[in-house]
Amino acid sequence: MNWKPNPFAIAGLAMMSIPIIAQAKIYTSVEQAQKILFPNKQLSKSPILITDDLQERMRQASSIRHPFQGDRIWKTADGSWLIVDEVVGKHEMITYAVGINSKGSILGVEILEYVESYGYEVAEAQWRKQFIGKSAIDPIKLNQDIQNIGGATLSCKHLTDGVKRVTVLFEAALKAK
């Protein structure tokens, strides 16, 4: 019996042996997000120490377990804030920026970097507009006051929870500064 390899089987095996690599999509830089959210305003870096107590308050409000880094915070002269954070989408990190005015209302959310191979719809302006005007007193919960996007549920949920924790950070640590 002569064995002849099936070309489709060989191609299939070759495809399975190639690792799937998600390519990072950079939507905007921190500097660009600053210009989008705070046009014509000067921002100064204003890092804070995130205590264990503050980290726990943010965790309880948002369910995000990934620790918040307090070194990516900027302030304007009028008391508004730009806060850069990251959350896990499904498997990879989503880096985003939130602009908050001096009263604690969200001015906007910008996606800086999105690595997942799907769920990128969270970067669309129409979805991100849902956060504008919300503050720590709002639920900021998926399927409650933030609508889900089919096929991007985990990215939507984690990003929504991340924005909630940023509003809690403002109320707990930045409002008085």
C-alpha positions in Angstrom: 0.0 0.0 0.0 1.4 3.4 -1.0 0.6 6.3 1.3 0.1 9.6 -0.3 -0.3 12.6 2.0 -3.4 14.7 1.5 -2.3 18.3 0.7 -5.2 19.7 2.7 -4.2 17.7 5.7 -0.7 19.0 5.5 -1.9 22.6 5.1 -4.2 22.1 8.1 -1.4 20.8 10.3 0.8 23.6 9.2 -1.9 26.2 10.1 -2.4 24.6 13.5 1.3 24.7 14.4 1.6 28.4 13.7 0.9 30.4 16.9 -1.9 32.8 16.8 -0.6 36.2 17.6 -2.8 39.2 18.2 -1.4 42.4 16.9 -1.7 45.4 19.1 -3.8 48.3 17.7 -2.8 51.6 19.0 -5.7 54.0 18.6 -4.2 57.1 20.2 -1.3 58.1 22.5 -1.6 59.6 25.9 -0.6 63.0 24.5 -3.3 62.7 21.8 -5.9 61.7 24.3 -5.0 64.7 26.4 -5.6 67.0 23.3 -8.9 65.2 22.5 -10.3 65.3 26.1 -8.7 68.6 27.1 -8.2 70.8 24.1 -6.2 74.0 24.7 -5.5 73.0 28.3 -2.2 72.4 30.0 -1.9 69.2 32.0 0.7 68.4 34.6 1.6 65.0 35.8 0.1 64.3 39.2 0.9 60.7 40.4 -0.5 59.5 43.6 0.3 56.6 46.0 -2.4 53.9 45.8 -2.8 52.5 49.3 -4.1 49.0 49.9 -7.3 50.6 51.3 -7.9 52.7 48.2 -7.1 49.7 46.0 -9.7 47.6 47.9 -12.4 50.4 47.6 -11.8 50.5 43.9 -12.0 46.7 43.6 -15.3 46.5 45.6 -16.9 49.2 43.4 -15.7 47.7 40.1 -14.8 44.0 40.5 -11.5 44.8 38.6 -8.7 42.8 40.3 -5.8 44.1 38.2 -4.1 46.7 40.4 -4.4 50.3 39.5 -1.2 52.2 38.9 -1.1 55.7 40.4 1.6 57.0 38.2 -0.5 57.7 35.1 -2.6 60.7 36.3 -2.6 64.3 35.0 -4.4 67.4 36.3 -5.4 70.6 34.7 -5.4 74.1 36.3 -9.2 74.0 36.6 -9.2 70.8 38.6 -10.0 68.3 35.8 -8.2 65.0 35.6 -6.9 62.6 32.9 -6.4 59.1 34.2 -4.9 56.3 32.2 -5.8 52.8 33.3 -5.8 49.2 31.8 -8.1 46.3 32.2 -8.1 42.7 30.8 -10.4 42.4 27.8 -10.9 38.7 27.3 -7.2 37.6 27.4 -5.2 40.8 26.7 -5.0 44.3 28.2 -7.0 47.3 27.1 -5.3 50.6 27.8 -7.7 53.6 28.0 -7.9 57.2 29.3 -10.7 58.8 31.1 -11.2 62.6 31.3 -13.0 63.8 34.4 -14.0 67.4 35.2 -13.5 69.0 38.6 -17.0 67.9 39.8 -16.4 64.2 39.0 -18.3 63.9 35.7 -16.8 62.0 32.9 -15.8 64.2 29.9 -14.9 61.3 27.7 -13.2 57.9 27.4 -10.4 57.2 24.8 -9.0 53.8 23.9 -5.3 54.0 23.7 -4.4 50.4 22.9 -6.5 47.3 22.2 -4.8 43.9 21.7 -7.6 41.4 21.5 -8.4 39.9 18.0 -12.1 40.8 18.4 -14.3 43.0 20.5 -12.5 46.1 19.2 -16.0 47.8 18.8 -15.4 49.2 22.3 -13.1 51.8 20.6 -16.0 53.2 18.5 -17.1 56.7 19.6 -20.8 55.8 19.7 -20.2 53.2 22.4 -17.8 55.3 24.4 -20.3 58.3 24.4 -22.4 56.4 26.9 -20.0 57.3 29.7 -20.1 61.1 29.2 -21.7 62.9 32.1 -21.6 59.9 34.5 -19.9 60.0 37.9 -19.2 57.7 40.8 -22.9 58.1 42.0 -24.1 56.4 38.7 -24.2 52.6 38.5 -21.8 52.5 35.4 -22.8 48.9 34.9 -23.1 46.9 31.7 -26.7 46.2 30.7 -27.9 48.6 33.3 -26.8 52.1 32.2 -24.1 51.0 29.6 -25.3 49.0 26.7 -23.4 45.8 25.6 -22.0 45.1 22.2 -22.7 41.6 20.9 -19.4 39.8 20.4 -17.5 42.1 22.7 -19.2 41.3 26.0 -16.1 40.8 28.1 -14.3 43.8 26.7 -17.5 45.9 27.3 -17.9 44.6 30.9 -14.2 45.0 31.9 -13.9 48.4 30.3 -17.2 49.6 32.0 -15.9 48.3 35.3 -12.6 50.0 34.8 -14.3 53.3 34.1 -16.3 52.8 37.3 -13.1 52.3 39.3 -11.6 55.5 37.8 -14.7 57.5 39.0 -14.3 55.9 42.5 -10.6 56.9 42.4 -11.6 60.5 41.7 -14.1 60.6 44.6 -11.8 58.9 47.1 -8.5 60.4 46.3 -8.5 63.2 43.6 -11.5 65.3 44.4 -9.9 66.9 47.4 -6.6 67.6 45.6 
